[in-house]
Amino acid sequence: MSETPETRIPTVVKLGGSCLDDLSGQWWDDLARHGQDRPLVLVHGWSKPLKRLSPRYSEPSAILRDRYGNQSRWTTPEVIDDIKTVSAELATDVLRRLERRGITAERLLGSDGLVNAGEGERWWWQGKQLVELDNLVGPITGVDASPLKNLQPGHAYLVTPLARNAAGQEVNTDADRAAAAIAGATGATDLVLVTDVAHLLVDDEPVRRITAQAAAAFRDRGATGGMRKKLRAAGEALERGVERVVIGSAPVTDLLAARTGTVITRT
């Protein structure tokens, strides 16, 4: 395939940490076929590997809730180290799967010049009190796509969604929202959020297609947990110029063809 500007526009795929173990060989075959025609930027989660590393990551105290009701992992320098440990193991596995299927691949830490973060929330609920805590988490303020030097068909980047704040600290950030920011910064037309559920459910009914406005209304009215974050990330991706966001558990080409999953568009 001759290189054109279009062949350098990636498909950005967020791999949920809760579902990575369940992706079959056929799922990876499908991703590799798609990657022969389009650059891939994969952003991974780490929830299940982190819980396997230590039982303390499954304890309720590992998750904080801020004064606005948003949840976040309580992140200390030790937690950053543990995230890097499990992410390195995960990256070895993912890169091996891709390279066996003819896709060259490399790993990037978001904190190595790719993802910038702002000042994080300092007030968190503990029991019934708001207390001031050092929590190495920050909202994404920008993405410098220049480290993604080799966006071309047949090549993939795997991004660990850590970030760097203005003080130079390495911080944790939400993987779905990192994927949205990266999709916007690279001019991606599609963001695929691969998770362990087949569709967005509204009133217990699967939704095949929904506008950003309706998705935001549901997010604020009825969505909880991980889906709430995914809908927020979808809205941010569309605001950054991404044409559509697809949420689901199927192979990427099936999700992009809207044969399954939930498609979210601006209109």
N, C-alpha and C positions, 0 to 999 in steps of 0.2 A: 504493500500500500504506500503510495506516495504521500509525503507529509504535506498537509494543508493546515491552516489555522483551526479548522474543525477537528482534525485528528489530535489536536493538543488539548481539547476541552475534555476534562475527565468526567467520569461518573464517580460520585462520592458515595461511599457505602459505610454506614455505621454498623459495626458488628456488636450486638449486645453481649455484654459479659455473661448474662444468664443463659444465652442460647448457643454459645460457641461450641460447647461439647456436643451439641445435638445436630450440628450441620453435617450432612452425609457427604460421602465421596461424590455423589452425583451433584450435590449443591456446589461443591468446589469445581467440578468439571464445568458446570454451567457458568460460574463466575469467570473461569479461565477463558472460555470461548468468548464471552463478552469482552474480556480484557485484551483479546487479540485485535479487536477493532477500535477500542477506546481506552485511553489511559485510566488507571484506577487509583483512587485515593481511598484507602480503608482507614477508618478511625475505630479503635476498639475500646470496649469497656473492660472492666476487670472485677466486677462484683463477685462472681462465683469463685474465681481463683483466689481472691483475697480472703474470702471466707474459708476456703480450704487451707490456706496458709496458717491461720490462727483462729481459734474459736472466739476470740474477743471481737472479731469483726462481724460476728452474728449477734452480738449483744445489743439490746436497745440503746445502751449508752454510746454506741459507736456512731449513732446518727443524731445530729442536732437539728433543732427547729428554730428558725429565727423569728423575730417579732412580727413578720408578715405571714408566717405560716409555711415558709419554704424550708424544705429539708436539705441537709447537706451532711456528708461524712465529716466527722471531727478529724481534722487532718493536722498532724504534728510532723516534725522532721522525720520521726521514726516511721510514720505512716507513708510519707513520700518514699522513703527507702524501700518499704515493703511493696508499694505500688510498682516501683522500678524492678524489684526482684521478680514479681509474678508477671509483669509485662515483658520482661526479657525472655522468660520461658515461653510465654504465649507467642511472642514474635518469632522465636525459633521454629515453632510448630507451624504457624501461618506461612512464613516465608518458604519453609520446606514444601508445604502443600502446593503453593503456587509454582515454585520452581520445578517441581515434578511434572507440572502440567504446562510447562513452556513459557511461564510468565516470570521474567526477572523481577526481583523485588528488593526493596530496602526499607529499613525502619528509621523513623525520625521521632525524636522526642519533641513534642510541641514547645517545650521550654528552651529548645536550642534555636531560638530566633524565629520560630514559626508563629506562635500564639502569644499575644500579649494580654495581660489581665489588669484590671483595676483594683482598687482597694476593696477588700472584702468586708462583709458585715461583721461587726464586733459584738453585738448583743444577741444572746441566745437563751432560750428557755432551758432551765434545769429544774425539773419539778414544776413548781408554780412560781418560780422567780426568774426574772430576766437578769442574767449575769454577763459581765464582760469577759470574753475569752479570746485568746490567740488561736485563730483557726486559719490554717494556710489554705484558704479557698478564696478565689476571686472571680468576678465576672469577666468575660472576654470583652476586651475593648478593641481588638483589631487582630488581623492576620497579615503577616508579611509572607506572601507566597513565593518569594525568591528562593528559599531552600528547596522548593519542588522543581529542581532544575531539569528533570528528565521526564516531563509529561509527554509520553508518546505511547501508541499502542504496543502492547506486549510488555509493558513495564507497570509496576505497582509500587505505591508507597504505603507503608503501614505506619500510622501516626498514633503515638501514645499521648493522650490529651492532657498533658501537663502544660503549664503556662508560666510566664515570667512576669512579675509585676514591676512597677516603676522603681521599687526599692531593690530590685535584682533578686528577690526571693522566688524560689520555685514553688508554685502553688498548684493545687488540685483544681480542676474545673469540670463542668458537666460535659460528658462525652457527646451527647446528642447536640448540645448547643455548639460545641467545638466543631462538630461535623458540619453544622449549618453555616458557621462562620467561614470555614475552609471552602465550602461549596460556593459561597458568595464571592470569596476572594479569588478563586480560580476560574470564575465564569462558568461553573458547571450549570447545565440545564436541569439536571436531575439529582436529587438526594434520595437515597434509599436507606430507610431505617429498619434494619433487620432485627426482629425481636422474637419473643417466644409466643406471641399471639398472632392469629391469622388476619385479624381485622381490628379496626377501631369499632368498639361497640357503643351504641347510643341507645339507652333504654333496652339493653340486652339484645339489640338487633345489630347484625353486622352492617357497616356502612362501606359501600364500594367507592363512593366519590363524595367529596364535601369541599366547600369553599373555605378559604382561610378565615373569613368572617364567622361562618357557622362553627368552624373548629375552635376558634378562640372563645366563642360564646359557650360551647360545651366544656371547654377546658376550665372556664371560670365557674361553671354551674355544676358540673358533675364528674369531671375527670379526677382521678386520684393517682398518687404514686408516680410510677414510671411513665404512664401514658400522659399525665399532665405535663411532664418535662418534654416528652416527645412532641406534643402539640405546640408547646412554647417554641421549641426548636424549629418546627415546621414553619410557624409564622415568621420567625426571624430569617429563615432561609429564603422565603418568598419575598420578604422585604428587601433582601440583599440581591434580588434579581434572579434567583433560581426559579425555573418555570413550574416545577411540580415536585412534590415530596410524596413518596410512597412508603407506607408502613405495612409490614407483614412478615411472615415467617417462611415464605416460599423462595425458590430460586430467583435470582436477580432478574433474569430475562422475563420470567412470568410476571413479576411485580411491575417491571417497566412496561410490559405489554398490557397491563391492567387486567390480566386474566384472573388475578386474585389480589388480596390486600386492599388497602384504602389509599386512594389517590387524593391529595390535597392540592388545590390550585388557587390562584389569586381570585379568579372569577368562575 
